[in-house]
Amino acid sequence: MKSLKLILLALCLCLISGSALAAELAVKDGDAVIIDDAGVEHAVPGDPIGASAVDNSDMTFIALTEDDSARLTEFGIKPAIYFFNAEGRKVAQFAAEYTDICFAASLSPGKNVIALDSGTWVMRTWQFYSFPDFKPMGGEGVSYFSSGEGVDLIWIDDNQVLYNSLADMHEERKCGYDPCGATSVSIFELSSASIIPIREGTALCDYRLVSLENGATINSMEYCREKAEDWSEATEDPTGKPVTDEVPAG
């Protein structure tokens, strides 16, 4: 009889521990839903929480902020960056400290590295991690210029990316516009956390990344003004001219 009581007690403990399993965040029709431990789907309370595409993959992600997770307290969902497969099921999560300012993610060609952005509207930062275990790579990452249009990052391979960097501020250029300095096209190398200039901005000219052809030819746009001081007075970019460069060997 005593052994039977112990068996029943063990079964009860298993049932109790099973009922305490945390619910999972998932994606359905582009928005977050909750799947509880019994497999039952629940709508997110309040306004929908939309998922964003992860570049170069069929995944989506949700950067769940403190405010968002406060609505999900009863489900035990914590603030983090959550990643989902094409079917909307969670495949990874990262407890980043900048969920409220993470607006983009990009997966490397080999699917082994992920870039996450953070920062302000114009000047942002790409930070790199191994995927899906999120070990830091590339030091503190790299700051980049985002015009809100065009391309912000292109992978060359799992170790190098192309991006728009911000050159040192030129004294000839006066402030009064964003960014206060020339923009350049550069390569960031993760293994050495170093920057390789491709097209460096000058007092007269900006360069912006457009595309990478066949993994070898870098296409950019050149924007130049007759005088450096014209940059602080203009509200629109001058007419651009296409320029090309080759990815450096090695």
GIBELWO-V342836 format. One record per run of one state. SS is the DSSP state (H for helix, E for strand, - for the rest). FROM is the first residue (numbers start at 0). LEN is the number of residues. If there is no record, write none. Layout:
[[SS | FROM | LEN] [SS | FROM | LEN]]
This chain:
[[- | 0 | 1] [H | 1 | 18] [- | 19 | 4] [E | 23 | 5] [- | 28 | 2] [E | 30 | 5] [- | 35 | 5] [E | 40 | 3] [- | 43 | 6] [E | 49 | 1] [- | 50 | 1] [E | 51 | 2] [- | 53 | 1] [E | 54 | 1] [- | 55 | 4] [E | 59 | 5] [- | 64 | 1] [H | 65 | 5] [- | 70 | 2] [H | 72 | 3] [- | 75 | 4] [E | 79 | 5] [- | 84 | 5] [E | 89 | 5] [- | 94 | 4] [H | 98 | 3] [- | 101 | 3] [E | 104 | 3] [- | 107 | 5] [E | 112 | 7] [- | 119 | 3] [E | 122 | 8] [- | 130 | 5] [E | 135 | 10] [- | 145 | 7] [E | 152 | 3] [- | 155 | 4] [E | 159 | 7] [- | 166 | 16] [E | 182 | 7] [- | 189 | 4] [E | 193 | 6] [- | 199 | 5] [E | 204 | 9] [- | 213 | 3] [E | 216 | 8] [- | 224 | 5] [H | 229 | 4] [- | 233 | 7] [E | 240 | 6] [- | 246 | 4]]
